[in-house]
Amino acid sequence: MPPVAVHFNGGVNLPDSATVLRALAERVPQGLRRLPDGETGGRAQWIGYQYPRLLATPGLQQADGPCDADSDSGDSYTGGPSVRLADGVDPSAIQWPDLGYAAEYEKSYATFAALRDEGVIPAGVRMQAEYPTPTAVGTLFHPRDKDRIGPSYARALLADLDRLLARVPHHDVAVQWDAAVETVMADQDPALLEPMASRLAALMDHLPADVPVGLHLCYGDFEHRHMIEPKSLATQVALTNAVTAHAARPPAWISFTVPQDRDDEAYFSPLTDLENHPATELYLSIVPYHPDRQREGTIDAQVALIDRYLPEGGRPWGICTECGMARADREDVPRLIELHREILAKYSAGE
């Protein structure tokens, strides 16, 4: 079965949410289920958007050195600047500032609704809000204090999400948890897969039943380089299966990482083990960031392999880029958006 839908993983390197929403809706008129606001401005830095807020939080201060890996933490996604508890501070007494997400998405929703009223955005398409997981933001906490700060921050992040859902109609919104850190940790240490799945399931279950919630499983995208290189889809498939088993409801969608140079059976064959619910939309990132560097015929081979190895005799699936388009050069973004339309049109037409 050819791809039938498109998914956008969040970031789009365009000036503002109005430009993003209009560009996506007008350039990709078919296969739309949800539209992100592009995570423009400070949110383009993903968890970096939270760092200034952490530094401004009374009781937290910048750590003296980089956040080096802690062998007891089980977390190897470290090495950047970090914050720690100031001396004598009780972590339970931290008063978190406005984390910013709900306020940004509330503004974007007003733009989304106006563009829908103009007929730019089709009826039935939802606005997609993206949140980093508490585990991801926890990589900004120094390992010595991570377990003491993390639970309080997680409650603050969920409270921000609750504020958003109190301010926008549930029938117009969907939420994506960006699970790069969980995916990498589960890949590096299979013993962490179940704990990571349990955390992700709990985040999904926090959402009310009338708000679709999906997961973005990826390996990072700093200058289009992964934190580690995935050997195959095996970890993503296993994590999807485990999350679905733990959660009260299946994910509304899952997006999988496919590096643009992988068109071999070894990478795609783990799809045969996928057990997730038929209601879960599947998206595979076969839209390449650098199409001019991709071998001719690669996407043809990827499509054929996905169809071969997806279970249930070939289920519907869709396409995306690996990690959104926040870090693409701005002049390349229109072409990347167009690629979604072209790939969907080509294979839907049976070419």
N, C-alpha and C positions, 0 to 999 in steps of 0.2 A: 504494500500500500504506500503511495507517495505521501510526502508531508502535506498536511492540510491546514496548518495554522502557524502563526508567528508569535514569538514571545520576546519581550525586551527585558533584559536583566537589571535595568535600573538606570545607570548613569549614561548621559548623552552629552557630549562636549559641544553644547550650543549655549547661547547667551543667557536664556531664561526659560522658565517653564512654558510660557506661551509659545515660544519658538519651537521648543521640543515637541509639545503636544501637536501643534499644527503640522510640523514636518513629518512626524510618524503617521498621523492619520491621513495626510494627503498623499504621501509617497508609498504607503503600504495599505491600499484600500481593502484588501482581502485578507481574511484569516486573523483579524484582530479580536482578541478576547479582553485584553487589559492594556492600559497605557500608563507608563510611568511619567513623572514630571521631569525626569532627566537628572535628578539629584544635582542640580546646578549650584554654583557658588561653593561655599565651604564644604558641602556634603560630597563634592566630587572627590574629596580625599578619604572617603569611606570612614574608617574609625578615627582618622586624623581629625575629623570634624569635632570629635568629642574631646580631644586633647586640651584645647584652651579652656573648655568648661571644667575639666578635671583640675587644671591648675588654679582655676578661680574658685574652687570649692574650699571653704574653710575647713581646715583639718587635714588637707592634702598638700603635698609639696613635691617639687621635682626631685627625683632621686639623683644622687651624686653622679652616677654613671649610667651606661646603657643597661637595658633590661636583659641581663645575661640569663641563659637557660638555667633552670633549676631542675636538677635530676629528680627531685621529689615531687615536682608539680605535675609531671606528665605532659608539660607544655613545651614544645620546641619552637613555637612561632614567637621568637623573641629577638632581641638585639637592637631595638630602637629605644628612643627616650621613654622614660617611665615615671610614674608618680608613686609616692609612698605616703603612709600615714605620718603626720608630724608627731614629734615626741609627745607622749602623754595623751594622745587623742583616743577617745573611745569610738571605735568604728560604728557602733550602734547609734551614736549621736550625730553622725554626719547629716547635714542638711543640704541636699543636692539642689543645684540651681536648675533652671529650665534647661532641659537637654536639647531643645530646639526642634525636634522632629515634628511634633504635633503642630506647632505654629507654622512651620514651612509647608506642611501638607494641607493645612487648612487654607492657606493662601492659594496653593496650587489647585485645590478643589474648586475654588471660586472661578479660576481661569478655566478649568476643565468644564465646569457647568456652562460657562458662557460660550465656549467653543462648541459644545454640544447643541446649545440653543441656536447657534448660527448654522448648524448642519455640518460643521467640519468633522466632529467626532460622531460616529454612528450611535444610534440608540442601542442600549444593551451592553455597550463597552464600559468597563469599570475603570476607575482610577486606581492605579497600583502603587501602594506605599511600600517602601523597602526599609527594613530595619536590620542593623547588624545584630548579631546575637550577643548576649552578655559574655559568652565565652570569648568572642572576638574582641570586644572592648576590654576584656580582662587581660589581654596581652599588653595593655598599656599600664597595668599595675605591676609594680616590682614583685617578683616571685615571693619575697619574704612576707609581703602584705596582701597578696592576691586573695587568699582565702578569707581574710578578714574584711576586705573592702568589697569583694565581689558580690556577696548576697545582697548588700544594701544597694549597690548600683543596679543589680538586676531588678529589684523592686521599683527603683526609680524609672528604669527604662520601660517596664510594663505599665507603670502609671502614666508615662508619656503616651504610650499607645492607647491606653484607655481614654485619655483626654481627646485624642484624635477621633476615636470611635464614638465619643459623645457629641462630637461637633459636626460629623458628616453622616449623611444617610447610609445605612449599612448596605442598601441595595446598589449603591454606587461605588463601593470601595472593595478592594482586595488587598491582602498584605503578604509580602514575601519576606521570609527570614533568610538572610545571606549567610550561608554556613561554610565559608571557606576554611576557617580554622578547624572546625570539627572534621571536615573531609580530610584535610591534611593530617591531622592527628590520628584519625582512624586508619589512614593509609600507612603511616609510619609505624604504628603499633596496633595490631589487630585487637589486642586486649582492651583498647579504649573504644572500640566500635560500639559496643552495647551501652556504655555510659554516655557516649556522645549521642546515640540514638534516643536514649531516654530523655536527655536534656532537650533535644529538638522536639520530641513528641510533647513534652510539657509546654514548650513555647507555642506549639500549634494549638494545644488544648486550651490555652488561655483565651484564644479568640472565640467570640460568640459563634454559634452554629450558622448564623445567616451571613457571615463574612468569610468568603473563600480565603484559604491560606495555603501558600506554596513554599517550596524550598529551592534555593539556588545552591547546588553542590558544585564547588569549584576549587581551584588550586591557586588562587591569587592571580594578580595581574599588575605587577609593578613593571612598567615599561614593557608590557606584554610578555613578561617572564613569570613562570610559576614559582611558588615557594619550593615545591618539588615537582618533578615530572611524573605524571601518572603513567604506570606501565600498561594499564588497561582500564576498562570500566568496572572491574571487579569490586573495588571498594565502594564506588558510587552505587552500584546495584545492591551490595550487601547492606549499605547504610539505609538505602530506600526501603528494603525489606524489613529491616529492624525498626525503623521509625514507624512504618505502617503497622507493624505488630504492636508497638507500644502505645500508639496514639488512639484516642477515642474515635477519631475519624481519619480517613485516609487524606493525604495531601491533595489539594485541588490540582496542583501541578508540581512537577519536578523538572529542573533543568540540569542536564548533564554536560560535563566538560568533554569536548573532543578537540584535541590539538589539530591545527589545520593540516599538518603533514602526516597524520595517521590515517591510513586507508588499508590496514592489514587485519586479517581475521583475528589475530591474537588480541587486538584492542577491543573489538566489538563482540566477540563470542560470549563474554560473560552476560550479555543481555538475555541469554537463554534462561538464566537463573532468576530473572526478575519476577517477583511475586506480588507486586503492588496491585492495588485495587483497580479494576477497569475504569472507574470514574476519574482516576488520576491522569491528567494530561501529561504527556511526555514530550520534552523538548531536548534536542541534541544540538550542540553548538557547531554546526557545519557551515555557518556563515563566517568566512575567514577574515581576520583583521587585515591581512596583506594578500589580497587575491593575486597580485602580480608576482608574488613569490611562491605561489602554490603550483605544484605539478599539474599539468593538464590532465583532466580526467579524475582528479582526486575526489571531487564531490560526487561524481557518478558512482565511484567505487564505494564511498561512504554510504550513500543512499541504498545501494544494493545490499551492503552488509547489514545495515540497520534492519531492513526488511527481512533479510534472511534470519537474523538471530532474535528479533523480537518474538516473544512467546504469543500464544493464542492465535496462531495462524496469521499474524500480521495485523496489528492494531493501529489505530490512527496515531500519528505523532506530528510534531512540529519542529521548527527551526529557531535558532537564536545565535547570538555571538557568545563567546565564552564568559565574559564578565562585563557586559554592557559596553558602552562606547565612551565612557568618561575620560579615558586616557588616550583615546585616539586623537590624532591631530585634527583640529577643527575643520581644516579643509578636506579631510578624508571622510568626515561624518556623512555628508549627503550620499556619497558613493556606497558607504556601508549600509545605509538605510535602503538604498535602491537594491542592493544585493538581496535583501530579504524578499522583496517583491519579485525579483527576477528568478530566484531559486524556487520560490513557491510556484510561480507561474510555469516554469519549465517542467517541473516534475508532476505537477497537477495535470499538465497537458499531456503527460506520457512521453515527453521527448527523451 
